[in-house]
Amino acid sequence: PQPIFHRSDLKDPLMTMYQSLSSTGYSEVADGKLKDLLRKFSAFGLTLTPLDIREESDKHTAALDAVTKSLGIGSYESWDEKTRLNWLNNELSSKRPLFRIRDVANMGYPEGVVKTLQTFEMASTLGSGSTGAYVISQARTASDVLAVMLLQKQFGMTSENGRMMRVVPLFETLTDLENAPDVVDTLFSSDNYLGAVKGVQEIMVGYSDSAKDAGRLAACWAQYTAQEKVSAV
């Protein structure tokens, strides 16, 4: 027997059993433990709860820096924001992979970069119902968000096949909270991004780092105004 990775692989035969029993006079059987199982499955799916991943934006920058250097096109880390966005959007539109996935551990990348890429590789092996949000700590720019989209695409996780994890920027410092509306506006100006999220954007705001930056009262006000302005974008 093959392992079950998709909800429909289990739900469809269970529904067939339920409908068959109900239509042939065995409603009492259908409405017993089988119906309880269907209700539990509808609530919890195959995995009980989806897995969220959280990683700092600098890790993704380092990973893409290693990739661009290996491709001989320069240092992603040293590029300005406009150059990064142009390259990211071009690669998101391209069908060409950045590298062969099976070569990740043997391409001479730093250990931290390999670990970051292997995290995406592992996430790509999980069923679509097994993963939830990919939270980007210390998100500062639109390129921080598109970078995660590109790394997911490299490992076959796209909105087209329904396997892309939700990309959730976490704005934490006072400066990042103040810049958040402009970052979201830039993201929504990208056709690649807007099409992928289908008009639905999830954003997190941090209170710890902003409170350290400016004090609790100023941080609370910055969080409130950031949420108001982001909602209006």
N, C-alpha and C positions, 0 to 999 in steps of 0.2 A: 504493500500500500504506500501511496505517496503522502508526504506530510501536507498538512493543511495550512496554507498561508493567507488565504483570502476569505472574507466573511461569507461570500456567496457559496463557497465550497462546502460549508457546513449548514448555512441557513436554508439553501434551496432544498436539499434532501429532507431536512426536518419539516419544512413547510409542505413538501409533497406528502410526507407521512401524515401530517395533521389534516390536510385537506382530504386525503384518501379515507382516513378513519371517520372524519365528520360526514362525508358523503355516502358512506356505506352503513350508516346506522350505529357507529361506535363513538358517538360524541362524548360519552362518559369517559372513555379511554383517552380520546384526544384532549379533553379538557382537564386531564389529570396531570401526571408528572411531565408529559410531553409539553403541555402548554406552559407549565412552570419553567421548563428548560428554555422554551422560546422566549419567554419574558426575560430570563436571566441573560440569555444571549444578546437580546436587543439592548439591554442595559450595559453589559460589560464587554461584549464582543469576544474576540479570541484571546485577548491579552489582559483583561481586567482593567488596565489603564495604559494609555499611550506613554511612550518614553520621550521626555524633553531632553534636549542637549543644550548646554550653556558653555560658551567659550569666549575668550577675550578677542577683540578685533585685531589686536597686534599679532596673534597667532595666525590668522588668515592672511594678514599682510606679509608675514614672513614666508608663508607657504607659497603665495603667488610670486614673491620676490625670487624664491628659489626656482620656480617654474620659468619665469621670464628670463632669468640668467641662463638657465639650461637651454632655452630656445634661442639664445643669442640676440635678444631684442632689447636688452637693457635691464635696469634694476627697477622693478615695480615700486619698491619702497621709496626710491628717490624721485619718482614721478610726482608732478603736482596733481591736484584733484581733477582738473579737466582732462589731462592725459589718461589718468586712471579710468575715468568714466568712459572715455572714447574707446579705450581698449576693451574694457569689460563689456560694453554694449556690442561691440563687434564680435567678441568671442561668444556672447550669449546668442547671437544671431547665426553663428557658424555651426555647421554640422561636424566640423573637424575637432577631434579630441585634443587636449593639450599634451597628453602623453599616454602611453599604454599603461593601463591600470595594473597589469601584472608585474610591471617593472618598478613599482613605487619603492620597494625596499632596496632596490639595487641601482638607483640612479645617482647615488652619492649625495643625496640631500642630508642636511643636518638632522640629528635624531628627533628634535622637536617638530620639524617639518613633517617627517615621516609619520610621527604620532598623530599629527593633525589630519593628514591625508588618510591615514588608516581609520580614523574615527568616521570620516565620511564613507569610506569603503564598507565598514561594518554596518553603518546605518542603511546603506543601500541594499544589504542582504535581508533586511527585515521587511515584513509585510506592510502594506500601506496603512493598516489599522494599528500598527505597532508603534508608530512614531507620531509625535505631535509638533511641538515648536522647537525651532533652533534659535536660541536666545543669544544675541551678540552683546556681551558685556563691553562697557566702555565704547559704545557706538558713538562716533563723532561725525561721520560724513556719509553721504549717499553711497560712496564707493565701498564702505564697510559692509553695507547691506548687499550690494550687487556682487561683492566678492563671494559671499556665502552662496548666493544663487549660482554663480559660475562653478564653484567647487562641487555643489550638488549635481549640477548638469554633467560635470566630468565623470561622475560615478552613476549616471543614468537616472538621477532623481529630478524629474521635470514636472511642470504643471500639466503638460500634455499627456503624460502617462499616469498622472494622479499620484506620483510617488514623492513629490517635492514636499519637504517639511516646511511648515510656516516659518518665514524668516522674520524674527521679532527683534528690532533694535532696542537696546536698553540704554537710555540716556541717563547718565549718572551725575556728572559734575555740573556745577552751576553754569559754566560756559556751554556745555553740551545741551543742557535744558533750554537755554536761551536760543541756541542755534537749531533746535529740533524742528521748528516749523519750516525753516528754509531747507533742511535736509529732506523732509517729507515732500515738500514741493518739488524738489529736484528729482526725487524718486518717481513721482507721479508724472513727470515730464518724459520719462523713459517708457517707450512703447513696450519694450521687453518686460519691464517690471510690472507695468499696469496690467498687461495682458496676463501675466503669471498669477498675480494676486486677485484678479477678477474684481477689482474695486473694493476689496476688503483688506484693511490694514490693521494689524495688531501692534501696539507699541507699549513699552514698559518705561516707567520713570523711576529713578532711584532716589532714595532719601538719605542713605548713609553718606555717600561721597559729597553730595551737595551740602549736607549739614556740616560736614567737616570744612568745606570751602567757605561757606558764608554764614554759618550759624543756623539754628533750627528754624527760626521765624522766616528768615530770608529764603531758606531752602523750600519751606512749605509754600511760600508765595510764588517762587519760581516754578515749582511743580504744578501749581494751580494754573498759572498763566500759560505755561507750556502746553498743558492739556487743552486749555481753551483755544489757543492759537492753532494747535495741530488739528483739532476737530474741525476748525473752520477752513482748513486747506482744501 
